[in-house]
Amino acid sequence: MANQMPKYDRTSELKAFDETKAGVKGLVDAGIKQVPRIFHHPQDEMQKNSSVSDDGIPVSIPVIDLKNLKEDPGTRRKIVDKVRSASESWGFFQVVNHGIPVSVLEEMKDGVLRFFEQDLEAKKKFFTRDYSTKSVVYNSNFDLYSSPAANWRDTLFSFMAPSPPMPEELPEVSRYLIIYVTSLVELMNLVATVSELLKESNDLNMIRKCSQQC
């Protein structure tokens, strides 16, 4: 039939989108009128990932409060339990009272925004899906080829361990040495703290499992 819809080739559309290296912002800048099909989530997936539970109660991301973590052993044990529970149930959590100044967080966000407002050619220098080749990476949807549907997101991220990037490796528009050093020190301390809590929570969980089995 003359009006028959062309067959949807998801793989080809994903590849075409990826090869532009323009990401989601590129689609917006191009003035698209409809969201491409690669971003359409199956209805059952949308219901499964809903922020409202089956009984209508809103679901919220676990929040871990690090206040008094180092001063009070009792508080530390409670935080460890919360980290363990959030890791097992969600796989991620939000941390508050972590000691990183709000000004540093805001400057980091502003630096990322400045990066995405650049011309495409400037951003392409950081584009890759081979994460072993760059310490600072830009792309759209790190799980683009494996997820059921693409997400409306572009990402700029950096590997902080075991070897954090040098300031000159950062995008020029985001390169503020003092802010970077401050945020790096604070973030590395936070990563070390959370890693320590995760190890403690895992050890605690193993002890409980052993006690139950024995």
C-alpha positions in Angstrom: 0.0 0.0 0.0 1.2 3.5 -0.8 0.5 4.9 2.7 2.2 2.0 4.5 4.4 3.1 7.4 8.1 2.3 6.9 9.5 -0.4 9.2 11.0 0.9 12.4 14.7 0.1 12.5 15.6 1.0 16.1 19.3 0.0 15.7 19.8 2.3 12.7 18.0 5.2 14.4 20.2 4.8 17.5 23.3 4.7 15.4 22.2 7.7 13.4 21.5 9.7 16.6 24.8 8.6 18.1 26.9 9.5 15.1 25.9 13.1 15.2 27.5 13.5 18.6 25.1 16.3 19.1 23.0 14.5 21.7 19.7 15.6 23.0 20.6 19.3 22.9 21.3 18.9 19.2 17.7 17.7 18.7 16.4 20.7 20.6 18.7 23.1 18.7 17.4 21.6 15.4 13.9 22.5 16.4 12.3 19.0 16.3 8.6 18.9 16.6 8.2 15.4 17.8 10.3 13.3 20.2 12.0 10.5 18.2 10.8 7.0 18.7 14.1 5.9 20.3 13.1 7.9 23.4 9.6 6.3 23.7 9.4 4.1 26.7 7.1 1.0 26.6 4.0 1.6 28.6 4.7 -1.3 31.0 8.1 0.1 31.6 6.7 3.5 32.5 4.3 2.0 35.0 7.0 -0.2 36.5 9.3 2.9 36.9 6.6 5.1 38.2 7.3 7.4 41.2 4.1 6.2 42.8 3.7 2.8 44.3 0.9 0.3 43.6 -1.0 1.5 46.6 -0.8 5.2 45.5 1.9 6.2 47.9 4.7 8.4 46.4 8.1 6.7 46.2 11.1 8.8 47.2 14.8 8.2 46.8 16.6 7.2 50.0 18.4 10.1 51.7 21.4 9.4 53.8 22.2 12.1 56.4 26.0 12.1 57.2 25.6 14.6 60.1 27.6 13.5 63.2 29.0 10.5 61.2 32.4 10.7 62.8 31.4 12.1 66.2 28.9 9.6 67.4 29.4 5.8 67.1 25.7 5.2 67.5 24.8 7.5 64.6 27.5 5.8 62.5 25.9 2.4 63.0 22.5 3.8 62.0 24.0 5.4 58.9 25.7 2.1 57.9 22.3 0.3 58.2 20.7 3.0 56.0 23.4 2.7 53.4 23.1 -1.1 53.4 19.3 -0.9 53.0 19.4 1.7 50.3 22.1 -0.2 48.4 20.1 -3.5 48.5 16.7 -2.0 47.7 17.6 0.8 45.3 21.2 0.5 44.3 21.7 4.3 44.8 20.9 7.0 47.3 21.2 10.8 48.0 23.7 12.1 50.5 23.1 15.2 52.6 25.2 17.1 55.2 28.3 15.8 53.3 30.4 18.9 53.9 30.8 20.1 50.3 30.1 23.8 50.2 27.0 24.8 48.2 29.1 27.3 46.3 31.3 24.5 45.0 28.3 22.4 43.9 26.7 25.4 42.1 29.9 26.3 40.3 30.2 22.6 39.2 26.7 22.7 37.8 27.3 26.1 36.1 30.5 24.7 34.5 28.6 21.8 33.1 26.0 24.1 31.7 28.7 26.2 30.1 30.1 23.1 28.5 26.7 22.2 26.9 26.2 25.7 25.6 29.3 25.5 23.5 29.4 24.8 19.7 29.2 21.2 18.8 32.8 21.1 17.5 34.1 22.0 20.9 32.1 19.3 22.6 33.0 16.6 20.1 36.6 16.6 21.5 35.3 14.9 24.6 32.8 12.5 23.0 33.5 8.8 23.3 31.9 5.5 24.3 35.3 3.9 25.0 35.7 5.0 28.6 39.3 3.8 28.7 40.5 6.5 26.4 39.5 9.7 28.2 39.3 10.8 31.8 36.6 13.4 31.0 33.8 12.1 28.9 30.8 13.6 27.1 28.1 11.6 25.4 24.3 11.1 25.3 23.0 8.1 27.2 25.9 5.9 28.3 23.5 2.9 28.0 22.1 4.1 24.6 22.4 0.7 22.9 21.4 -1.5 25.9 18.4 0.3 27.5 14.8 -0.4 26.4 14.5 3.3 25.5 16.8 6.3 25.4 16.6 8.9 28.1 16.3 12.6 27.4 19.7 13.4 28.7 23.3 14.3 27.8 26.1 13.7 30.2 29.5 15.2 31.1 31.4 13.2 33.6 34.9 12.5 34.9 36.6 9.5 36.4 37.9 10.6 39.8 39.6 7.4 40.9 42.2 6.0 40.9 43.7 8.9 39.0 41.6 12.1 38.8 42.1 14.3 35.7 44.5 17.2 35.7 42.9 20.7 35.4 44.1 21.0 31.8 42.2 17.9 30.8 38.9 19.6 31.7 36.9 21.6 29.2 38.2 25.1 29.0 34.9 26.7 29.8 34.6 24.6 32.9 38.2 24.9 34.0 38.4 26.9 37.2 41.5 25.7 39.1 40.6 26.9 42.6 37.1 25.6 42.4 38.3 22.4 40.8 40.9 21.7 43.5 38.4 22.4 46.3 35.7 20.3 44.8 38.2 17.5 44.0 39.4 17.3 47.6 35.8 17.4 49.0 34.5 14.9 46.5 37.3 12.5 47.1 36.7 12.7 50.9 33.1 12.1 50.3 33.8 9.1 47.9 36.1 7.6 50.5 33.5 8.1 53.3 30.7 6.5 51.2 33.0 3.6 50.1 33.9 3.0 53.8 30.2 3.0 54.7 29.4 0.6 51.9 32.1 -1.8 53.0 30.9 -1.6 56.6 27.3 -2.2 55.5 28.3 -5.2 53.4 30.4 -6.7 56.3 27.4 -6.2 58.6 25.1 -7.9 56.1 27.5 -10.8 55.8 27.6 -11.2 59.6 23.8 -11.2 59.7 23.6 -13.8 57.0 26.1 -16.0 58.7 24.3 -15.7 62.0 21.0 -16.8 60.3 22.7 -19.8 58.6 24.6 -20.9 61.6 
